[in-house]
Amino acid sequence: MKNVIGNNSLSNTIAEKIMEQIILGELKPGEKIKEVEFAKEFQVSRAPVREALYLLKQEGFIERLPRKGSVVKSYSISEAYDLLCIRMMIEKFALDKIINNGFNNIFIDEMKTLVIWMEKNKGKNYPKLNYEFHLLIIKMSESDAIQRIYSQLGLPLLTLQTLSFMNNYYVEESLKDHKEIILSLESGKINQAKEILDQHNRKLIARVEKRLPISKGGDSK
């Protein structure tokens, strides 16, 4: 985890376990995190579990709600829409940098290898592999500034992507888009890759919006 607070390695281990369950969709947005269950699993008191939850709150994975305690961070439609639109803009900017500066074929090879893994892991690990694929586009820009900004979206993006891949049809659709992006980049057709990526991201936004409840304030897009 980045920016981990404290030096209690046990708390960090528990935090990593909870974080993994959130990323894999085993703990869903809005779901209460039961301290006693993690204390029992790790055979510890609740103190290191509570410290782990504090770390995760600092990282934006969970939130504290009155009378409910620690729950997995949930997103309104507006928040999700904004996050995913920001991701779209950053990825487009990364491709613009690639158009201007060219790119290293090593990244294309890494994308191809990653797609093979994605085809073999269409279940719980797919959202994480999908995030890594998009991260390669960012790395291809070879811009430290773009990579730093994009990394700040990593945690919420993983949660939102997990929501979007509940249906296996969408996984197949995602894989098809990724292969087309690779072919476009290989052919030097960066603008075509931008168009495919734009449509790919818009489909993701639509899927996430369908799975998120409308907030009490009538939050919708």
N, C-alpha and C positions, 0 to 999 in steps of 0.2 A: 504493500500500500504506500501511496505517496503521502508525505507530510504526517507520518504517524506521530502521535503525541505520547510521550511517556516511554519508559524503558522496560516495562513489564512484558517479557517475551511471551508469557502465557496468555496475557490479554491480547497481544498481537495475533497469536495463533488462533484464539477463539474468534477474533475479529475477521481474520482471513477465512475461517470456516463459514461464518455467517455471510460474509461478502460473496463467497463462492455460491452459496445457496440462492442468494438474491440474483446473481448474474445468470445462473442456470434456470431461474424461474421456479425453484422449489419453494422459495419464499416470495410471495407476490405483493405488489404495491398495496398498501393499506393493511397488510396482515400483521397481527401482533406478534412480536418476538418473545417467546416464553423463556424467561431467564432460567427457570428451574430445569428445563429440558437440557439446556446447554451446560448447566452446572453438573447435572447428572452424567452427561456424555463425557465431560472432561474430568469428572470426579473432583470437583473443586467447590468452594463456597460460591455464593453469588457475587462476591466482590470483584474477582477478575472478569466475570461476565459483564458486570455493570461498567467496568472500565473499558471493556471491548465495545460496548454499546456507545459509550462516550466517544471513542475513537471514530466509530462509524458515523456518528452524528456530525462530527467535525468534517468528515469526508463527504457528507451529503447523501449517504446511503440510507439513513434512517432519520426519523423525526420523533419528537416527544409530543404526545397528545394528552390533554387533560382527561383524567379518569380512565385512560386506556394504556398509558405507558409508552414503551418504545414500539414503533411500527415501521415497516418498510416504507421508505419515502414514496409517495404517490405524486402524480403530476396531473394538473388540470389540462384540458385540451389546449388552452392558450399557452401554457408553459411548454408542453410537448411540441406544439407547432413552432414556437419561437426557437427552441433548441434545434429542431431538425432543419429549420430554414437557415439558421446560422451555420450548421454543418454543410448544407448545400452551398452556401456562399464561399465558405473556406475551401471546399473541394474544387469549386470552379476556379477560384483564385490560384490554387495549387496547379491546376491544369494550364492556366494562363502562363504561369512561371515556366512550366515545362515547354510550352510553345516557344517561349523566348530563349530559354537556356538549353533546350534539348534534355535528353534523359539517358540514364545508364540502363543498359539492357539487363543488368543484374536484377533490377526491380521486377522486370517482366518475368524473368525466370522464377523469382520468388512468388509472384502472383500465380503462375502456372502450378507450382508445387502446392500452394495454399488451396487452390481450387480442387486439386486431387484429394486433399485432406477433407475439404468441405463435402465432396461427394461421398466420402466414406463416413462422415459424421453429420448426418442430417437431423440429429436429435438435439439433446440439450446443449451440446457444445457448439452448435452452428452459429448462434448469435456472436459468440466470442471470436470465432474464426472469421465471420463476416466483418466484424469490427477491425480485425487485423488486415483484412483485404483492403478496406478503405484507408487504413493507416498507411499502407504501402503507397497509395496515390499521394498522400501527404508527404511521405518521406522522399518520393520521387522528385518533388519540387526542390529538394535540397535547401529549404529555407528553415533556419532555426526558429524564426519568429512564427511562421505558420505552424510548425510542429508544436511549439509551446502552447499556442492558443488552442489548437485542436485537442491537445492532451487534457485540457481543462474540461472538455466535453465528454471525456471517455467514460466516466462512471454513469452519468445519467443516460448516455447513448446506449450503453450495454443493457440497461434496464428496459429502455423503450424498445430496443431491437428484440429483446426476448419476448415482449408482448406481441410484436409484429409477426413472429414466426411460429405461432401456435398451430397454424394450418400447414401441412406438408406441401400443399400446392404452391404456397408462397416461397417455400424453400427452393423448389424447382425453378420457379420464375426468377428468383434471385440469382441462382447459379447460371441460368441462361444469360442474364444481363452481364454478369461478371465475365463470362467467356467472350461476349461481344465487345466488352470494354477492352479486354486483352488484345483481341484481334485488331481493333481500331488503333490501339497504341502501337502494336507491332508494325502496322502498315503506315505509321506516321500520320494517321488521320485523327489528330488530337481534337479538332472541333467536333468530329463525329462521336468521339469518346465522351465529350462534354454533353452532347445531346442525349446519349444513352444514359449517362450518369444522372442527368437532370430528371429524365423520366423515371429512372430507377428510384431516386430519392423521393419523387412526388408520390409514387406508389407506396413507399414506406410511410410517408406522412398520412396518407389516406387510411392505411391499415391500422396505424396507431390510433388515429382519431376514432375509428370505429370501436376500439377496445377500451377507450377511456370514458368514464362516466362524465356527464355534464355537471359542472359544479353547481352549488346552490345559487350562486350569483348569475346563473344562466350563461356561463362561460362556454362559448362555442365559436367555431371558425367555419 
